[in-house]
Amino acid sequence: MSGLGLVHGIGHAVTAYTGATHGTALAAVLEPVLRFNAEGGSAAAYAGMSFDLGVGESGAPVDRNAAATIAELERFTRQVGAYTTLRALGCTDRLVPDLARTALADAVTGNNPRQPSEEQLTRLIRTAL
């Protein structure tokens, strides 16, 4: 096990259903997965990363520094031209339930710090459309 998580679990599903390149699929879901994880207990870890990325503020609340990390990673994906949406990769509203079920069944999803329900994952994927 490599320790991959939900970003890769969804990415594998997107690639399987649409043929999108794996890296592009990862970029499409990175931000929503990070937000999902931050809400579920990873905010402190993301806040710590904000200082490594040069966007952290000493004395700022954990949630604000976590949000700064997520925003910086989104900025970076845009800067390098990797930012996209699942819809741009060929995903449709009708495909979302299949993507969610496939991602949940992927072994790498079990490594995610927060385990989503099928309903949560469906909502998360819809935000990435």
Buried (B, 14 or more C-beta within 10 A) or exposed (E): EEEBBBBBBBBBBBBBBBEBEEEBBBBBBBBBBBBBBBEBEBBEBBBBBBBEBEBBEEEBEBBBBBBBBBBBBBEBBEEEEBBBEBEEBEBEEEBBEBBBBBBBEBEBBBBBEBBBEEEBBBBBBBBBB
